[in-house]
Amino acid sequence: MKKILKPILLTLLCVCVTAGSALSLGSCSLISAREISSMEINSLGELIVSYSDGSFQNLGAVAGAGDTTLNIDTGERDVSAATAKGLMSAVSVSCKFEKNVNYGYPGFGSGTTTKYSSAGAGVIYRLDKESGSAFIITNYHVVYDKSCNTSDKISDDISVYLYGAESESYAIPAEYVGGSLYYDIAVLRVEDSELLKRSAVCEVTVSDKEATVGETAIAVGNPESYGISASLGIVSVDSEHITMTAPDGVSEVTARVIRVDTAVNSGNSGGGLYNGEGELIGIVNAKIVDSSVENIGYAIPAPIVTGVADNVIDHCYEKDCKTVMRALLGVTLGSTSSGAAFDTEDGRLEIVETVTAVTVSKSGVAYGKIEVGDILKSATLNGETVEITRTHHIIDLMLTARTGDTLTVSLLRDGEAKTVAINITTDMLTAY
């Protein structure tokens, strides 16, 4: 009778075997857990490792072993590997600020300058290990403080830290490239960092699929400034809109977000939200704080994150511009029907909408090309075609539009298929 031992999670199994001796754990050789399909102790007390490619290995006798099978818990292993992937593209972010504080009546008394800091997280978006340079994505509210002395209210003393190297001596200076209060995304730049050159970090892998309800949601951040860590949950709602006060404390913004039940806290802001493959599906930016609510957190979806980041890099890096420049069509979209559709091939349940033009501004570039009542089916920009099955699909796509591009929209008008082309001009660009 075989004895089943579970759960067993092995990321790396270190095995040292000496002829004629019992098996012991040491540091002589490494077996990658990713390749192991099963481990069995046979009737001779020998450990037999089987691999996913059909090969096997006899690692010798195990002291006191019977006829035993060890099960690798692939679910736990996959989560561990996905988390590790997220950690290797994660940074913690520290921002220092100064503000003037006056005591007594205005114009009288004394004043002083107070120094303070905020902490958050970020993800390495683009990385050049050879030059030690990187673009890092974080939240706008991590680097912004409405009360600080700088003219743009952005910290002028920003540092980032890599996972496993978070003491002050490992601080990597970073500069603000640009960002958006509306989208709550900021881009930082690191240059000529010896730590980056020597590190094992990697740039984040962005999922090419939208988040779906029920999939793994791993948050990697810097909660309460205790250091980079991870928490696990699932996607609760794949896309919804929330209204909240912007970092300036005055403006109200309505943002499209992913809702998760993953535990997030102060300091998780700007950190990545990853799926079960370790791919970025969002940037954590908010949570509900209420005594009657537990584990309702929000993340900015990856298509918005990358659209804003690329927009900022193109318009702001080594330029005077510091904001997102989004091309506007002058069309208001609405959903005339909506329902769920199950994809039997990959097991994903998705919401599908009929996306219709509700209003078309006479001053907009789409006037005369898109008409009220048109049903938008797909859009092509820079060689990328997006099927329009949600109202946000073309809105997100417009973040990637640049002056000189041509947007091609396929639509239905009174049941007849049509294709229209819209040239992107500088006049269409609006700061966000």
N, C-alpha and C positions, 0 to 999 in steps of 0.2 A: 504494500500500500504506500502510495506516495504522499508525502507531507507537503502541503501548499503553504508557503510563507508569503504574506502580502500585508500591506502594500510595500513594495520595494522601489525606491526612487534612486537611481544612480545616474549622476551626470558624468562623473568620471570614476571608474573603478580602478583602484591601484592594487596590483597583484604582484606578489613576489613568490616565486616557486623555486624550491631547491630540490634536486633529485633525491627521492627517498624520504622526503620530509613532508610534514603536514602543511597545508596552505595557510599562509598568514598574510595580513594586510600590510603593505609597505609602500615603497615608492620606486620599485624597479621598472614596472612597465605600466602603460596606460591603455585602457580599453575605452573607446568612445561609446557611451551609452546610447547614442543615437543609432548605432549600427546593430545593437543587440536585439534579437527577437525573443530569445528565451535562454535561461540557464538551468541546467539539470545536474543534480548529483546522482550518478549512476550507482548500480549495485556494488561497485568496487570502491565507492566513496570518492570518485573523481568528479571534479567540476567540469562539465561540458558546456561551453558557450556556443550557442547557435546565432548566426548573423542573418540579417535580412536578405543577403545575396545568396543564401543557401549554404555557405561554408560554416565550419564549426572549428572549435579549438578545445583541446584537452589541457586543462590547467593544473592537473595533478590532484593528489589526494587531499581531502579535507578532514581534519581530525574530528572524530566523533560523528561523522556524517552517516545518515542512512540514505535510503533511496528517496531523494527530495527534488522537487521542482520549485524554482524561484520565479515568480511572475514579476515582470517589469510593468509597473503601472504607467502605461504610455500616456494616459491623460495628464497625470501629474508631471511626467517628464516633459511633455509638450509645453505645458504652462511654464515650467521652469526655464526651458530653452527660449520661449517667447519673451519671458521677463528679462532674461540675460541679454537678449538682443536689444530690448528697450533700454536697459541700463547702460549699455555700451554707447548709446547715442544721447545719453542724458547729461545734463549739467545742472548744478545748482547755481542760482544767480543772487548776487548780493549787490544792493544799490545803496550808496551813501548820499545823504542829502544835508543841506544846511538851510536854516531859516532864521530870520530875525524875530526876536521876541521882545516886546516893549512892556515895561512895568509902569504902572501909574496911569495918569490921565494922558490922552494924546497930546504930544508936544511938551510934556513934562516928564519928570522921572528919568529912569535909565533903561537901557536896553542891552541885550546880549544876543549872541549868535549861538543857536542850538544845533548840535550835530545829531543826526539820527540815521537809521538805516531800515531797509525793508529787504525781505528775502522771498525768493520764488524759485522757479525751475525753468528749464528750457530744453530744447532739442537741437542737436547738431544737424542742420539742414543740408549744407554743402561743406565739404571738407577737402582740403589739399594738404595731405600729410607732409609732403616734401617741403612745402614752404611754411608749414605750421599755421595755416590760415583757415578760417571757417566763418560761415554765416550761421547764426544761431537764432532760432525763433523762440520768443517768449510772449507773455501778455503785455499789452501796453500799460496796464495798471500796475505792473511790477516795477517798471522803470519811471513811472510818472507819479508826481506828488503835487497836488494843487497849491500847497503852502510853501514849497521850497523857493529858494532865491534865484534859481536859473530862469532865464527869460522864457524858455519853452516848457518849464516845469519838468524837464527830463533830467535824471541824475547825470552828473558829469564825472562820476566816480563809480564805474560798474566793473565788477569782477565775476568771473565764472569759475566753477570748480568741476573737475571730472569725477566720476564715480570712483571711489577708492582713494581719492587724493583730495580730501576736502578740508584739510587744515589750512590756516592762513598762509603758510609758506608755499602752498601750491596755487595761490590765487593767480588767475590769468586775466590780465586787463582786457576789457572789451569796450567798444565804442558803439554808440547808438547810430544806426544807419537811417532809420525812418520807421514809421508805423501809422496806425490808425486808431484814434479814440473810438470811432464808430464800430470797427471790427474787433477792437481789443487785441490787436496783434502788433508786435514790435519785432524788428530785426536788428540783431547785434553783429558786430564784426570783430573777429580776433585775427591778429596778424603776427607772423614771425614768432610763434610760441614754441619754445624748445620742448615744453611738456606735451604739446600736441604732436610734435614730430616723433617723440619717443613712445607715445602712448599706444594702446591697443584699441582706442575708440574708433568708431565708424560713423558715417553719416546715416541718418535715419532712412529706413525703407518705408515708402508711403504706399498704402494699400491702393490698388486700382479699382476697388469695389467700395461702394458706399456701405456704411455700417448697417447691420440688420438686427432686428430685435432678437434677443436671446444669445447673441454671440458673445464670446469672451471679451471683457473690457478690463485691461490691466492699466492702472494709473501709476506712472512713475513720476515722483516729484520730490519736494523738499518740505514735507509737512512740519509746521511749527519751527522751521529752520533747524531740525534735528539731523539733517543730512538726507542724501538721496535714498529713497526707499520705494517699495512697490506695494500696491493693494489690488485685490482681485474682485471682480464682480461681473455683471453682464450689462448689455445694452437694454435699457427698458423701453425707450422710444427712439426710433432712428432719426426723426427730424421733427422739431417743433419750434415755435417762436416764444421767446420770453422777453418781457420788457423790464429793464432795470436802469438804475441811475449810472451814468457814465463816470469815469474816474475824476472828471472835473467837479463832480458833486452837484452839477446844475442840469446838464443835458440828460434827457431820457433817450435810451436807444432800444430798439427792438432787434434782437439777434436770433438767427437760426442756430439751433444747438442740438446736440445729441444728449438725451437723458440717460444716466447710468445709476446703478445702485452701488457702484464701487465707492468705497470710503475715500473721501477727499477732504482735506483740511487746509487751513491757511498755510501757504507755502507750496501747496500743490499747483498753484496758479502758474501757467506757462509750461507745465510739464506735459509729457506726451500721454495719450491714451492709445493703447495698442490692442490689436486683436490676438487671437490664438496663434497666429503665425509670427507675432512680433512686429507686425506692420502698423504704421501710424494710421489711426482712424480719426484722431482729433487732438486738440489741445485743451486741457482742463482750464476752465475759466471761472466757474461759479458753483455755488451750492445753496440750498435752502437752509437757513439757520432758524430753527423753530423747535421749541421743546416737544412738540407733538410730531415732528418729522425726523426720520432717520434715513440716511443714505439716499438722498436725492441730490445728485451732482450733475453738472453740465459740462459739456466740452464743445468747442467750436469744431465743426466737421472738417476733415482733411481737405476737401476741395476748396473750401474757403481759405483755410490756413495757407496752402501752397499757392493759391491764386493771389492772396495778399502779399505773401513773402516774395514771390517772383516779381510782382508789381513794384514793390518797394525797392528791391534790388535793381531793377531796370531803371526806375525813375529817380532813385535817391542816392545810390551808391556813388560816391565821389562827385555828387551834384548838389545844388542848392536846395532842391525839393526834399521835403521830409514827410510827405504824405502819400497815401494811395491815390492814384489817378484812374478812376473807373470810367469806362465809356458807357454813356447812357443812350438808349434807343428812343426814349420818349414813349414807351409802350407800357401800359399797366396790364398785368396778366392776372387771370383768375382760373379757378378750377370749376368746370361745369359738371364734372362727374368724377367720382373717386371710389376705388375699391381695392381689395387685396388680391394679389396674384401669387400663386405658389410655383416656384421653379423646381420641377421634379429632378433636374439634372444636378443641381448643387444644393437643393434643400433649403433655399432661401425664400422667405415670405416677404413680399415687397408691396408697398402701396403704389397703385398706378392711377394717375389722374389724366383727364382730358384738359389740356392746357389751352386756354382761349384768350385772345386779345380782347380786353374789356374796354380800354380807351387808347386812343392814339393821338398824341399831341401834334398839333399843326406845325409847331416849331421844331419838332424832333426829326431826326434823319430818316426814321422809318415811315414818316408820313408819305402816303402815295404808294408805298410798297407793302406794308402790313395794314390790314383793315380790321375794324371792329368786327368780331365774330369769327375771325380766322382761327383755325385750330393748328397750333404749332406742333410739328411732328419731329423734326430734328434740326440741328444747327451744326455747321462746319466752320471751324476757325483754325487757321494755321495747320491744316491737315488733320485736325482732330474732329471727328464727328460724334456728337452727343445726341442720343435719343432723348427727346423731351417727354418724359413721363411724369415729371413733377415740375411744379412752377419754378422751383429754385434752380433747375438744371441750366437754363439759359442765363439766369442771373449770375450764377457762379462762373459760367463760361466767360461772361463779359469782363471779368477781372483779368483775363489773359489777353484781351484785345489791346493792340498797340496801333499808334498812328501809322496809316499805310496798309493795314490789314484789310481783308475783305471777309465779311461775315455772310455766309450763305444759309438761308433758312428755307427748309421744306415745310409746306403747310397745306392745309385743306381749306378751300373757300367754296362754300355751297356744294360740298361733296367733290369738288374738282381739285386735283393735286397741282400745286404750283411751287415754283422755286424763285426766291428773290435774293438779290445780292445787295449788300449794304457796305459801302466803303467807310472805314473808320478814319475820322479826321480829328485834328487837334481840338476843334470846337466841341467835340463830343465828350472830351475828358473833363471830369468833375472831381475835385478833391474830396476825399472821404477820410 
